[in-house]
Amino acid sequence: GTDRDEVFIGRIRKDISHPNGLSFWCVSDNLRKGAATNAVQIAELLINEGAAKV
């Protein structure tokens, strides 16, 4: 991993296959931004909804 949370977006273009579509290039550290961030967000949701006690 890169130990960075950034998500980089580039080459934003109009997608000619859909009238309101966009095409773009996106890169990130999937394990850090995806799995780890998702786990934290689920834990925060459970705590905020009272389903889990800290």
C-alpha positions as CSV (number, residue, x, y, z in Angstrom):
1,G,0.0,0.0,0.0
2,T,0.9,3.6,-0.2
3,D,-0.3,4.6,3.2
4,R,-2.2,7.5,1.6
5,D,-6.0,8.1,1.6
6,E,-6.1,10.1,-1.6
7,V,-8.1,9.1,-4.6
8,F,-6.8,10.5,-7.8
9,I,-9.1,11.3,-10.7
10,G,-8.0,12.3,-14.2
11,R,-8.8,12.3,-17.9
12,I,-12.4,13.4,-17.3
13,R,-14.3,13.2,-20.6
14,K,-17.8,13.2,-21.9
15,D,-19.0,9.6,-22.4
16,I,-20.4,9.4,-25.9
17,S,-22.4,6.2,-25.0
18,H,-24.7,8.0,-22.7
19,P,-26.1,11.6,-23.0
20,N,-25.4,12.4,-19.3
21,G,-22.3,10.2,-18.9
22,L,-18.7,10.8,-17.9
23,S,-15.6,8.7,-18.4
24,F,-12.7,9.1,-16.1
25,W,-9.5,7.5,-14.8
26,C,-9.4,6.8,-11.1
27,V,-6.7,5.3,-8.9
28,S,-6.3,4.7,-5.1
29,D,-4.9,2.3,-2.5
30,N,-7.9,0.0,-2.6
31,L,-7.1,-1.9,0.6
32,R,-6.6,1.3,2.6
33,K,-9.4,3.4,1.1
34,G,-11.8,0.6,0.3
35,A,-11.7,-2.1,3.0
36,A,-10.3,-0.2,5.9
37,T,-12.4,3.0,5.4
38,N,-15.5,0.9,4.8
39,A,-14.9,-1.0,8.1
40,V,-14.6,2.3,10.0
41,Q,-17.7,3.7,8.4
42,I,-19.7,0.6,9.3
43,A,-18.5,0.8,12.9
44,E,-19.4,4.5,13.1
45,L,-22.9,3.8,11.7
46,L,-23.4,1.0,14.3
47,I,-22.2,3.2,17.1
48,N,-24.3,6.2,16.0
49,E,-27.4,4.0,15.7
50,G,-26.9,2.5,19.1
51,A,-26.3,-1.0,17.8
52,A,-22.8,-1.2,19.3
53,K,-21.4,0.0,22.6
54,V,-18.0,1.5,22.9
